[in-house]
Amino acid sequence: MAPEVARLGHVALETPDLEDSLAFFGDTVGLEIVERTDETAYLRAVEEWDHHSLSLTEAAESGIDHIGWQTEEPEHVAAFAEKFEAQGMDVTWIDEGTEAGQGEAIRFEVPNGHRFELYGEMSKPDAPAERRSRLKNRQYDPTNNDPIAPNRIDHLQIWDQDALECAEWIRDELGYQVQEYYDLEDGSRWGTFLSACGAKIDLAIVQSENDDDDAAVHHIAYEVDSANDLFEAHNVMNENRVPVDGIGQHGISRGEFMYARDPTSGHRIEFNTGSYLTLDPHWEPIAWQENDISDGDDHQWIGGIDSLERVTY
């Protein structure tokens, strides 16, 4: 059986000031700090069991270290490594424990410069005793959660100088399912929306404006329960003087959204109500053409996105 990727696991970010970025992702957004070293903090959302879905490492400037995906089985990591090395790709092995809480992993680049990591296992530490829920199927006591604390990591949007090439490689080599795609009037691909888990969109790949643009991440999305949470999150961002980059509803995925940026690093988080589920094993991708959704260029159903600033690797 061919090795398979199961889901989006985590994103490893770099920031020029770890304390300031923790004030955003921890105190303002409401992610929980699980573990911390001198240079790196590991965080997760309140409904997550795995050790982390986000890491922040202090560096000279903002950047993306890697995007982590969990495989269906731990042994699939080695199978992917063997496959990619046979194709002549550079594969770097990461020892167990190098990334806190995580088992053995591999890292490699996909077109055109996005750094992916595949791992099979991650620890599931309990919440601290003073934060733990009495329900065994819930990690954190919600009465003590940050008011806008999101539930779990949902998806990631990356920008690429050849978005179609990148999406086709990920579909063919990693086995992701195409959920939706959006083509421009000239026939070129603006965006491809893929699923690793086979049930919802995990990864959006969008065409950069210029052919020589560096690979970049536009946002990391975390799921919240309802549109009311988006307005509450917007209120909290305004109170904390945090840049907000739009609120509304996507046409693609139908998810309701609100974007905010860490003032220190420029990393953007999306609060998102989640997309529809596709449980059909014979799903046919939904095809969009230019102007199907709106006459503008941000492709939203309600509202819009105010900033396309991105962070590179």
C-alpha positions in Angstrom: 0.0 0.0 0.0 1.3 3.5 -0.9 2.2 5.8 2.0 -0.4 8.4 2.9 -0.6 11.8 4.5 -3.4 12.0 7.1 -3.8 15.7 8.0 -2.2 19.1 8.6 -0.3 18.9 11.9 1.5 22.1 12.7 3.3 25.1 11.3 6.7 26.3 12.5 7.1 30.1 12.5 10.0 32.4 13.1 9.7 35.8 14.7 12.2 38.5 15.6 10.8 38.8 19.1 9.5 35.7 20.8 8.0 37.4 23.8 6.1 39.9 21.7 4.7 37.2 19.4 3.7 35.1 22.4 1.7 38.1 23.6 -0.3 37.9 20.3 -0.6 34.1 19.8 -1.0 33.3 23.5 -2.6 36.2 25.3 -4.6 37.8 22.5 -5.5 34.8 20.2 -5.8 32.3 23.1 -3.5 29.5 22.1 -2.1 27.5 25.0 1.7 27.3 25.6 2.5 23.6 26.1 6.3 23.7 26.3 9.0 26.3 26.0 12.8 26.2 25.5 15.1 29.2 25.4 14.4 30.0 21.7 11.1 28.1 20.9 7.6 28.0 22.3 5.1 25.2 21.3 1.4 26.1 21.3 -1.9 24.3 20.7 -5.6 25.2 20.6 -8.0 24.4 23.4 -9.6 21.4 21.7 -6.3 19.9 20.5 -4.7 16.8 22.0 -1.4 16.7 20.1 1.7 18.4 21.7 1.5 21.4 19.4 0.0 22.8 16.2 2.1 25.9 16.1 5.7 26.7 17.1 7.4 30.1 17.5 11.2 30.4 17.3 13.1 33.6 17.7 15.2 34.4 14.7 16.8 37.4 13.0 13.7 38.1 11.0 10.2 36.6 10.4 10.0 33.5 8.4 8.4 30.0 7.9 10.7 27.2 9.0 8.4 24.3 7.8 4.9 23.0 7.5 4.2 19.7 9.3 1.9 17.0 8.1 1.2 13.7 9.9 1.2 10.5 8.0 -1.4 7.7 8.3 1.1 5.4 10.0 4.6 6.1 11.5 6.2 3.7 9.0 4.9 5.8 6.1 7.6 8.5 6.9 10.3 6.1 5.8 8.3 5.0 2.8 8.0 8.6 1.6 11.7 9.2 2.2 12.6 6.2 0.1 10.2 7.4 -2.7 11.5 10.9 -2.8 15.2 9.9 -2.6 14.6 7.5 -5.5 13.4 10.6 -7.4 16.7 12.4 -6.6 15.1 14.8 -4.0 17.1 16.1 -1.0 15.5 14.6 2.1 16.6 15.5 5.7 15.9 13.2 8.5 14.8 14.8 11.8 15.5 12.7 14.9 12.8 12.0 17.5 12.6 14.7 20.1 14.5 17.3 17.9 11.1 19.0 17.6 9.6 18.8 21.1 6.9 16.1 21.5 7.4 14.7 18.0 8.7 11.4 16.7 11.1 10.8 13.8 10.4 13.0 10.7 11.6 14.0 7.3 11.8 17.5 5.7 12.0 18.3 2.0 11.0 21.1 -0.4 8.1 21.0 -2.8 7.8 23.3 -5.8 8.8 26.1 -5.5 10.6 26.3 -2.2 7.9 25.4 0.4 9.4 23.3 3.2 7.3 20.4 4.3 7.8 18.0 7.1 6.2 14.5 7.4 6.0 12.9 10.8 4.2 9.8 12.1 3.8 10.4 15.8 3.4 13.2 18.3 2.9 13.0 22.1 -0.5 14.0 23.6 0.3 15.7 27.0 -2.4 16.5 29.4 -3.4 20.1 30.1 -1.9 21.4 33.4 -3.9 20.3 36.4 -5.3 23.8 37.1 -6.5 24.1 33.4 -7.8 20.6 32.9 -11.4 19.8 32.2 -13.2 17.2 34.3 -14.5 15.7 31.0 -12.1 13.1 29.9 -12.8 13.9 26.2 -11.9 17.6 26.6 -8.5 19.0 27.4 -9.0 22.5 28.8 -11.7 23.7 31.2 -13.6 26.2 29.0 -14.5 28.5 31.9 -10.8 29.5 32.1 -10.2 29.8 28.3 -9.3 33.0 26.6 -12.7 34.4 25.4 -11.8 34.0 21.8 -9.7 30.8 22.0 -10.0 28.8 18.8 -10.7 25.1 18.8 -8.1 23.6 16.4 -5.9 24.2 13.4 -8.0 24.1 10.3 -6.0 24.9 7.1 -3.1 26.8 5.6 -2.9 29.1 2.6 0.4 29.3 0.7 1.4 31.4 -2.3 3.5 30.1 -5.1 5.1 31.4 -8.3 3.6 28.5 -10.1 0.5 27.5 -8.1 -0.7 24.9 -10.5 2.7 23.1 -10.7 2.9 23.1 -6.9 -0.7 21.8 -6.5 -0.2 19.1 -9.1 3.0 17.9 -7.4 1.3 17.7 -4.0 -1.7 15.9 -5.5 0.4 13.4 -7.4 3.3 12.8 -4.9 1.6 13.2 -1.6 -1.9 12.0 -2.6 -4.0 15.0 -1.6 -7.5 15.3 -3.0 -8.5 18.4 -5.0 -11.6 19.9 -3.4 -12.1 23.1 -5.5 -10.1 25.1 -8.0 -10.4 28.6 -9.5 -9.2 29.5 -13.0 -8.9 32.9 -14.5 -10.4 34.0 -17.9 -7.1 33.3 -19.7 -7.2 29.7 -18.5 -4.5 30.0 -15.9 -4.9 28.7 -12.4 -5.4 31.2 -9.6 -5.9 28.8 -6.7 -6.2 25.1 -5.9 -7.8 23.9 -2.7 -6.7 20.5 -1.5 -7.5 18.0 1.2 -5.0 15.7 2.9 -7.6 14.1 5.2 -10.2 13.6 2.4 -12.9 15.4 4.3 -12.2 19.2 4.2 -9.8 21.7 2.8 -6.4 21.5 4.5 -4.3 23.5 2.0 -4.9 26.4 -0.3 -2.3 27.1 -3.0 -2.6 30.6 -4.6 -0.8 32.1 -7.5 1.7 34.9 -6.7 1.5 38.1 -8.6 5.0 37.7 -10.1 6.9 34.8 -11.5 9.9 35.4 -9.4 8.1 35.8 -6.0 9.4 33.7 -3.2 7.3 30.9 -1.8 5.2 32.4 1.1 2.5 31.7 3.6 -0.5 34.1 3.7 -2.3 32.7 6.8 -2.8 29.8 9.2 -6.5 29.2 9.9 -7.9 28.0 13.3 -11.5 26.9 13.7 -14.1 28.6 15.9 -17.7 27.7 16.5 -19.7 30.4 14.9 -19.8 33.8 13.2 -20.4 35.4 16.6 -16.8 34.3 17.6 -15.5 36.2 14.6 -17.0 39.5 15.8 -15.8 38.8 19.3 -12.3 38.2 18.0 -12.5 41.4 15.9 -13.5 43.3 19.1 -10.5 41.9 21.0 -8.1 42.8 18.2 -9.4 46.3 18.1 -9.0 46.7 21.9 -5.4 45.4 21.6 -4.6 47.6 18.5 -3.9 44.5 16.4 -4.2 44.8 12.6 -7.3 43.2 11.2 -7.3 42.3 7.5 -11.0 41.7 6.8 -14.1 39.8 7.9 -16.7 38.0 5.8 -17.5 34.7 4.1 -15.5 32.9 1.5 -17.2 31.7 -1.7 -14.6 28.9 -2.0 -15.1 26.6 1.1 -18.0 28.7 2.4 -16.1 29.3 5.6 -16.8 32.5 7.5 -13.5 34.3 8.4 -11.7 37.1 10.2 -8.0 37.8 9.7 -5.6 39.3 12.2 -1.8 39.8 12.1 0.9 39.6 14.8 2.2 43.2 14.9 5.7 41.9 15.6 6.2 39.2 13.0 3.5 39.9 10.4 2.3 36.3 10.7 -1.4 36.2 10.0 -4.0 34.0 11.7 -7.5 33.4 10.3 -10.4 32.7 12.7 -12.6 30.4 10.6 -15.9 28.7 11.1 -14.7 25.7 9.0 -15.7 24.5 5.5 -18.2 21.9 4.4 -17.2 18.2 4.7 -16.7 16.0 1.6 -17.1 12.4 2.7 -17.8 11.2 -0.8 -14.8 8.9 -1.8 -15.5 9.8 -5.5 -15.6 13.6 -5.0 -15.4 15.6 -8.2 -13.6 18.9 -7.7 -15.7 22.1 -7.9 -14.5 24.3 -10.8 -14.7 28.1 -10.5 -14.1 30.5 -13.3 -13.2 34.2 -13.0 -16.1 36.4 -11.8 -18.2 33.4 -10.8 -18.1 34.7 -7.2 -17.5 38.5 -7.4 -16.4 41.1 -9.8 -13.3 41.9 -7.7 -10.1 40.0 -7.4 -10.4 38.6 -3.8 -13.0 36.0 -4.6 -15.1 36.4 -1.5 -18.9 35.9 -1.1 -19.3 38.5 1.7 -16.7 41.1 2.8 -13.2 40.9 1.7 -9.5 40.7 2.5 -7.7 43.9 3.0 -4.0 42.8 2.9 -2.1 40.3 0.7 1.1 40.7 2.7 2.8 37.4 3.2 5.8 35.9 5.1 8.4 34.0 3.1 10.5 31.0 4.1 
